[in-house]
Amino acid sequence: MRAFDLARFEDEIRGVFDLSLESFADNLYYAPIEWPEFRATYEAVRPILDPELVLLAHDESRRLVGFLFAYPDPGSRAPGRTLRFVDKTIAVAPSARGLGLGNHLLDVLRVRAHGRGAGAILHALMHVTNVSMRLSARHETRIFRRYALYQWTP
């Protein structure tokens, strides 16, 4: 496991893109986007990206098999607010599932967030049937907001 290398931004984000396609292929609520759109999305957050909060896990052949993408919660930076981090995305390749990699990535994030004075980590936009709910449940967790999905058909 290692931190994101900003000097290799293009290669690093491409790896995250490829693993996202593989990892979320069977997720009912995942809609893949094309590489240019994905790259543009992450290029927009590049200036605020903290490499120590984007964790990349590789197997013995150096293939990316897991990642966790987190960032400081902008809403928690106001005076008097408790610093929080947002765990935006965690993904593990199907070939690496069941090994505890997702738990390990979250544990490393928790240690790093605590070391920076964070009082909480938000696990963003998780469906109640996703594996990520079990990963989050290992620690003190609570649901603080619910969302509804709607479909518009013209």
C-alpha positions in Angstrom: 0.0 0.0 0.0 1.2 3.5 -0.8 0.0 7.1 -1.1 -1.0 8.6 -4.4 1.9 10.1 -6.3 1.0 13.5 -7.6 4.0 13.6 -9.9 2.4 10.7 -11.7 -1.1 12.1 -11.6 -2.2 10.9 -15.1 -1.0 7.3 -14.5 -2.4 7.2 -11.0 -5.9 8.4 -11.9 -5.9 6.1 -14.9 -5.3 3.2 -12.5 -8.1 4.3 -10.3 -10.4 4.6 -13.3 -9.6 1.1 -14.6 -10.1 -0.4 -11.1 -13.4 1.5 -10.7 -14.7 -0.1 -13.9 -13.7 -3.5 -12.7 -14.7 -3.2 -9.1 -18.1 -1.6 -9.5 -19.2 -3.5 -12.6 -21.8 -5.5 -10.6 -23.0 -2.5 -8.5 -26.5 -1.7 -9.4 -26.1 2.0 -8.7 -22.8 2.5 -10.5 -22.9 4.2 -13.9 -19.5 4.1 -15.7 -18.3 7.2 -17.4 -15.8 7.6 -20.2 -12.1 8.2 -19.4 -12.0 11.9 -20.5 -14.9 12.7 -18.2 -13.4 10.8 -15.3 -10.1 12.4 -15.7 -11.6 15.9 -15.9 -13.5 15.2 -12.7 -10.4 14.4 -10.8 -8.3 17.1 -12.5 -10.7 19.5 -10.9 -9.9 18.3 -7.4 -6.2 18.0 -8.1 -5.3 21.2 -6.3 -6.9 20.1 -3.0 -5.9 16.4 -3.3 -3.9 15.2 -0.3 -1.8 12.2 -1.5 -1.7 10.7 2.0 -5.5 10.4 1.9 -5.6 8.6 -1.4 -4.4 5.1 -0.7 -3.4 2.6 -3.4 -2.9 -1.1 -2.8 -1.0 -3.3 -5.2 -0.5 -7.0 -5.4 2.9 -8.8 -5.7 2.9 -8.2 -9.5 2.4 -4.4 -8.9 -1.2 -4.5 -10.2 -3.6 -2.1 -8.5 -6.1 -4.2 -6.6 -7.5 -1.6 -4.2 -7.9 2.1 -3.5 -9.4 4.5 -1.1 -10.1 8.1 -2.0 -10.7 10.5 0.8 -10.4 14.3 1.4 -11.0 16.8 4.2 -14.6 17.8 4.5 -14.8 21.4 3.4 -17.8 22.0 5.6 -15.8 21.1 8.7 -13.1 23.8 8.2 -15.2 26.6 9.6 -14.1 28.0 13.0 -15.5 26.0 15.9 -16.3 22.9 13.8 -14.8 19.5 14.3 -12.5 18.5 11.5 -13.9 15.6 9.4 -12.7 13.6 6.5 -14.8 12.2 3.7 -14.2 8.6 2.5 -15.6 9.2 -1.0 -14.7 5.9 -2.6 -13.2 2.6 -1.6 -12.8 -0.2 -4.2 -11.2 -3.6 -4.2 -10.7 -5.8 -7.3 -12.8 -8.9 -7.4 -9.6 -11.0 -7.3 -8.6 -9.4 -4.0 -11.9 -9.5 -2.2 -12.2 -11.4 1.1 -8.6 -10.7 2.2 -9.4 -7.8 4.5 -8.0 -5.2 2.1 -11.0 -2.8 2.3 -10.8 -2.9 6.1 -7.1 -2.3 6.1 -7.5 0.8 3.8 -10.1 2.2 6.1 -8.0 1.5 9.2 -5.0 3.4 7.7 -7.3 6.3 6.8 -8.7 6.4 10.4 -5.1 6.5 11.8 -4.1 9.2 9.4 -7.3 11.2 10.0 -6.9 10.9 13.8 -3.3 12.0 13.5 -4.5 15.2 11.8 -7.0 15.9 14.5 -10.1 14.7 12.8 -13.1 13.9 15.0 -15.0 11.9 12.4 -14.9 10.3 9.0 -17.9 10.5 6.7 -18.5 7.4 4.5 -20.2 9.0 1.6 -23.2 7.8 -0.4 -23.3 4.1 0.6 -26.3 1.9 -0.3 -27.5 -0.1 2.6 -26.8 -3.4 0.8 -23.2 -2.5 -0.2 -20.2 -4.3 1.4 -19.0 -0.9 2.4 -21.7 -0.7 5.1 -20.1 -3.7 6.8 -16.7 -2.1 6.5 -17.9 1.0 8.2 -19.8 -0.9 10.9 -16.6 -2.1 12.4 -16.3 1.2 14.2 -18.7 3.5 15.9 -21.0 4.5 13.1 -24.3 6.1 12.7 -26.4 7.2 9.7 -26.6 10.9 9.6 -28.4 11.5 6.3 -30.5 9.4 4.0 -31.0 9.9 0.3 -33.6 8.8 -2.2 -32.9 7.8 -5.8 -35.3 9.0 -8.4 -35.6 8.3 -12.1 -36.9 10.8 -14.5 -38.3 9.5 -17.7 -39.4 12.0 -20.3 
